[in-house]
Amino acid sequence: MDALDELPPALPHGEIEEVFPDVFFVTGTMKTVLMDAPWHFSRNMTVVRDGGDLTLVNPMRLDEAGLKKLEALGRIAHVVQIGALHDRDNAFYKQRYGATFWAPPGTQHAYGLVPDKVLAPDSEVPFKGCSVFAFETTRMPECVLRIDRAGGILVACDALQNWVEPNEYFSDESREMMRGMGFFQPANFGPLFMQVNQPRIGDYARLGAIPYRHALCGHGAPLRDNAAEAYAERTRLVFGT
């Protein structure tokens, strides 16, 4: 059996969209079990092109047609995990393409994967114009990338979300459960992330001090132009400051 056959298969997803010059975004499906319950919802992968190299952030396995379109954009050179819970498809891109795998220190990895590079502030980065923000008070490692383009683009995992409404990648059960849990709010902090990680205001205050205009999150639609203001307001609502 091919080693790739032992990895999780591709799940339904949409088309790769260029949301900013040389920055691409694709939405698809995630199925998992959390808190002893099945979850079936949407997730996103961000792809950054630097010259001829691609960096995949929040990696999501695409089907063969999607992979051909991805390959047409450039060489799949880097795979970056920024959130502790988004590790399903890292091994696929590592095995199939030999991509360099980046992750924060202390992150757990499935399928025997070991990071090639440590993702941390003030260290090496996968592409030019990238900087790394690391949460310091969370129970599990979590980072946010800043891309120095278009006035500043944050690429987040679960710490920032922008799920306004559920889409076709949700099951009926997860849609209703997550609506009741408060997931579907613009410029939100992930409810499950907040519950599990219990970040303190200092982390979000430091993040808010970074200049940016846009946010591409692991869940929800791209937030353009007013992302910094929207998440500053969310910080005030959540932490009462």
C-alpha positions in Angstrom: 0.0 0.0 0.0 1.2 3.5 -0.8 2.1 5.5 2.3 -0.2 8.3 1.0 -3.1 5.9 1.1 -2.8 5.6 4.9 -3.3 9.3 5.3 -6.7 11.0 5.6 -8.4 11.4 2.2 -9.3 14.7 0.5 -12.7 16.0 1.5 -15.0 18.2 -0.5 -13.7 21.7 -1.2 -14.1 24.7 -3.4 -11.9 26.4 -6.0 -8.7 28.2 -5.2 -9.3 32.0 -5.2 -6.7 34.7 -5.5 -7.8 37.1 -2.7 -4.8 39.4 -2.9 -1.9 39.4 -5.4 0.0 36.1 -4.9 -2.2 35.2 -1.9 -4.7 32.5 -2.5 -7.6 31.0 -0.4 -9.6 27.8 -0.6 -12.5 26.6 1.6 -13.3 23.0 2.2 -14.5 20.4 4.7 -13.3 19.2 8.1 -14.7 16.2 9.9 -13.5 15.3 13.4 -14.5 14.3 16.9 -14.2 17.0 19.6 -15.6 16.7 23.2 -16.9 13.2 22.3 -19.1 14.6 19.6 -18.8 14.4 15.8 -18.2 17.8 14.1 -18.5 18.5 10.3 -17.8 22.1 9.3 -15.8 24.3 7.0 -12.1 25.2 7.1 -9.7 27.3 5.0 -6.2 27.0 3.6 -4.2 30.1 2.7 -1.5 29.8 0.0 1.3 32.5 -0.3 3.4 32.7 -3.4 6.9 34.0 -3.2 8.6 33.9 -6.5 8.0 30.4 -7.8 7.5 28.9 -4.3 4.2 28.3 -2.5 3.7 28.2 1.3 0.6 26.4 2.5 -0.8 27.8 5.8 -3.4 25.7 7.6 -2.8 22.9 5.0 -5.8 21.2 3.6 -5.5 18.2 1.3 -7.1 18.9 -2.1 -8.5 16.4 -4.6 -6.4 15.5 -7.7 -8.1 18.2 -9.8 -7.4 20.8 -7.0 -3.8 19.6 -6.7 -3.2 20.2 -10.4 -4.5 23.7 -10.1 -2.3 24.2 -7.0 0.8 22.9 -8.8 0.1 25.3 -11.6 0.6 28.2 -9.2 4.1 27.2 -8.2 6.3 24.7 -6.4 4.8 23.4 -3.1 7.8 24.3 -1.0 6.5 24.9 2.6 3.8 23.6 4.8 3.0 25.7 7.9 1.0 24.7 10.9 0.1 27.7 13.1 -2.7 26.1 15.3 -2.5 23.1 17.5 -5.7 21.5 16.1 -5.0 21.9 12.4 -2.6 19.0 11.7 -4.8 16.6 9.6 -3.1 17.1 6.2 0.5 18.2 7.0 1.9 14.8 6.4 0.2 14.5 3.0 2.1 17.5 1.6 5.3 16.5 3.3 5.2 13.0 1.8 3.9 13.8 -1.7 5.9 17.0 -2.4 8.8 16.9 0.1 7.7 20.3 1.4 9.5 21.8 4.4 7.3 21.5 7.4 7.1 24.4 9.9 5.3 24.4 13.3 5.5 26.2 16.7 7.5 24.5 19.4 5.5 22.2 21.6 3.0 21.3 18.9 1.9 17.6 18.7 2.0 16.0 15.2 0.1 13.0 13.8 1.6 10.3 11.5 5.1 10.5 13.0 5.7 13.9 11.5 8.6 16.0 12.9 9.0 19.7 12.0 11.9 20.6 9.7 11.8 24.2 11.0 10.6 25.9 14.2 8.0 28.6 13.7 8.6 31.4 16.2 9.0 35.1 16.5 12.4 36.5 15.5 13.4 33.3 13.8 13.6 32.0 10.2 10.4 32.4 8.2 9.1 30.5 5.1 8.8 33.5 2.7 9.8 37.1 2.4 7.7 39.6 4.2 6.5 37.1 6.7 6.6 37.7 10.5 5.4 35.5 13.3 3.2 36.4 16.3 3.1 33.7 19.1 0.5 33.5 21.8 2.1 33.3 25.2 -0.8 32.5 27.6 -2.6 29.7 25.7 -2.5 26.1 26.9 -1.5 24.9 23.4 0.8 26.6 20.9 -0.9 29.1 18.5 0.7 31.5 16.1 -0.5 34.2 13.7 1.4 35.1 10.6 1.6 38.7 9.2 2.2 39.1 5.5 3.7 42.5 4.6 1.5 43.1 1.6 -1.7 45.1 0.9 -1.3 47.1 4.2 -0.8 44.0 6.3 -2.5 40.6 6.1 -2.9 38.4 9.2 -3.2 34.7 8.6 -4.7 33.0 11.6 -6.0 29.6 12.6 -8.5 29.4 15.5 -7.6 32.5 17.5 -9.3 34.7 14.9 -12.3 33.6 13.0 -14.8 35.2 10.6 -17.6 32.7 10.3 -20.6 34.9 9.5 -22.9 32.1 8.4 -22.5 28.4 7.8 -22.0 27.2 4.3 -22.4 24.0 2.3 -19.5 22.3 4.1 -21.5 21.9 7.3 -23.6 19.0 8.4 -27.1 20.0 9.7 -26.1 18.8 13.2 -22.9 20.8 13.4 -24.6 23.8 11.9 -27.2 23.9 14.7 -24.8 22.9 17.5 -22.3 25.6 16.5 -24.9 28.3 16.1 -25.9 27.7 19.7 -22.3 27.9 20.8 -21.8 31.3 19.2 -19.5 30.4 16.3 -21.3 32.5 13.7 -20.2 36.0 14.4 -18.1 38.3 12.3 -14.5 39.0 13.6 -14.9 36.4 16.3 -12.4 34.6 18.6 -13.0 30.9 18.1 -15.3 29.8 21.0 -13.7 26.3 21.3 -10.3 27.9 21.1 -11.2 30.3 23.9 -12.6 27.5 26.0 -9.7 25.1 25.6 -6.8 27.6 25.6 -8.1 30.4 27.9 -5.9 33.1 26.4 -5.5 36.3 28.4 -6.0 39.8 27.2 -2.3 40.5 27.0 -2.0 38.2 24.0 -4.8 39.9 22.1 -3.5 43.4 23.1 -0.1 42.5 21.6 -1.8 41.2 18.5 -3.9 44.3 18.2 -0.7 46.5 18.3 0.4 45.0 15.0 -0.5 47.1 12.0 -2.8 45.2 9.5 -5.9 45.7 7.4 -7.0 42.2 6.5 -7.4 38.8 8.0 -7.5 35.3 6.5 -8.6 32.8 9.1 -8.7 29.1 9.4 -12.5 29.4 9.5 -14.8 31.9 7.8 -14.6 34.4 5.0 -11.7 36.7 4.3 -12.1 39.9 6.3 -10.9 42.9 4.2 -9.9 46.5 4.9 -11.3 46.9 8.5 -10.0 43.7 10.2 -7.9 45.5 12.8 -10.8 47.7 13.9 -13.2 44.7 13.9 -10.9 42.5 16.1 -10.2 45.5 18.4 -13.9 45.8 19.0 -14.1 42.0 19.6 -11.3 42.3 22.2 -13.3 45.0 24.0 -16.4 42.8 24.0 -14.7 39.7 25.2 -12.4 41.2 27.8 -14.3 44.2 28.8 -11.6 46.8 28.1 
